[in-house]
Amino acid sequence: MKVLDLRCANGHGFEGWFASDDEFMSQNGRRLVECPLCADSIVTRLPSAPRLNLSGQREPVVDSPPPSAPSSAPQIPPLAMQTQWMQAVRHMIESTEDVGDAFPEEARRIHYGEIEARGIRGRASADERQRLHDEGIEVMSVPLPAALKGPVQ
């Protein structure tokens, strides 16, 4: 089993597990490898070295920026940010109903009080989203990685 360090075109880093280098190349060439964060299928392999810790030596500690360095916002490590994003998406999936292509109609029915309010998710074109916005119905586009489109694990 090969564990490869990968990165999508949007800069998200992730691991991929493949039977061999050839299997990765085959799947990636057919656009079957997707970023688990944004579902981008333009994926590149990052250089990686085998990790051997034979001497018992610990990994080097990365120095934090000096206290005088300007920081207007707290710095969140990329992996932690990705983890938080995936947790938020999973929570959204668990707490909403998938209404599929009926999303615009269901959103209108909820907005106009025709049916009981509930959290919904589904698909709408850019034009449908704009029409909902024009009617005062707030919607938000959230790209779902393919791995999360099925049952939540």
N, C-alpha and C positions, 0 to 999 in steps of 0.2 A: 504494500500500500504506500503510495506517495502522498505526502502532505505538502501542498504547494502554497506559497504566499502569492496572492493575487490582488489586483487592483482594477477597479472599473474606471471608465473614462471620467467619472465625476470625482475620482480621488479616494473612494472608499476602499480601505484595505480589508481583506478577509482571507480565510483559508479555504482550500478546496482539497478534497481527498479523491484520489484517482488510482486505478489499478496500475497505471504506468504513465510515462510521459506521452507515449503515443495516444493513450486513451484521452488524456487532457487535450492534446492537439486536435483529435477527432471531434470531441464534444465542443470545444471552443470554436472550431471551424464551422460547425453546424449551428452556432449561436445557442447551444444548450446550457452553457455556463452563464449564470446571471448573478449579479450582485445581490446579496440577501437584504441590502438596505434600500436600494432604489430600483432594482430589477433591470439595470443596464446590462446589456449583453455584449458590450464591447469591453472585453476583459484581457488584461495582459498579465503575464507571469513576472513576478519580481525576483530578482536574484536572491538566493538564500544559500546559506552555508549550513552544513550539518552542525548541530549543537552537541558538542561533546564536553562533558564536565568531568574530566578524569582526575583532576587534581584536588577537587573539593573546593576550588576557588569560587567565590561568589561572583555573580555578574556585576560589572561596573555600575556604580551609582551615577546617574545623570545629574549634573549640577543644575540647580534651579537658577533662574535669571537673578542677577543682582537686585537688591532691594530698591535701587534707584531706577530700575527699568520701569517705564510707564506701563500701567496696566489698567485700562478703563473698564475691563470686564474680566470676570474670573476665567482662567484658562482651564478648559475641560479637556483631558486627553481624548484623542480621536476615538479610541476603543470604548471609553466610557460614554462618549456622546452617541456612538452607534448603538451601544447597549440600551441606553435610555430611549432612543428613537424606536428600537424594536419593541421594547416594553410598552411604550405608548401606543404603538400600532396594534400590538396584541390586545391591549386593554380596549381599544376602540372596536376591534373585531368582536371581542367577547361581549361588549355591552351594547351592540347595535344589531339590527336585523338587516340582512342582505336582501334588498328588494330588486336587485339586478337592473334591467333596462327600464323598469317601471319607476325608477327613482324620481324623475321630474314630476310625474303625476302624483306619487305618494307625498312628495314634499309639499306640493300645492294643497293636497287634501288636508294635510296636517296644519299647514299655515292658515288656511281658511276655516279651520275648525270643523271640517266635515268628518274627521275621524280623530280618535284619541292621539295625543302627542306621544311620540316615542322616538328613540334614536334609530335612524336608518342610515344605510349606506347602499351604494349602487353605482351605476354607470350613467353618465350624461355627457353629451358632446359639449364642446366649447360654446356653441350657439345656445344650447339648452341651459347651460349654466348662466350665460349672460341674461337670458330671458328671466330666469328665476331671480337673479340679482335685480333686474329692472322692476320686478314685482315686489321687491323688498324681502325676498326670501334668501337668508344667508346660507350659503353652501361653501364647502371647502374641498379642494381637490387634494387627495392623498394618494400618491403612487404606492400600490401594494406589491411587494416582491412576490414572485410566483410561489415561493415557499410558504407564504402566509395566506394564499388564496384558498387553500384547502382547509381541512380541519385544523384547528389550533392545537398544537401539542404542548 
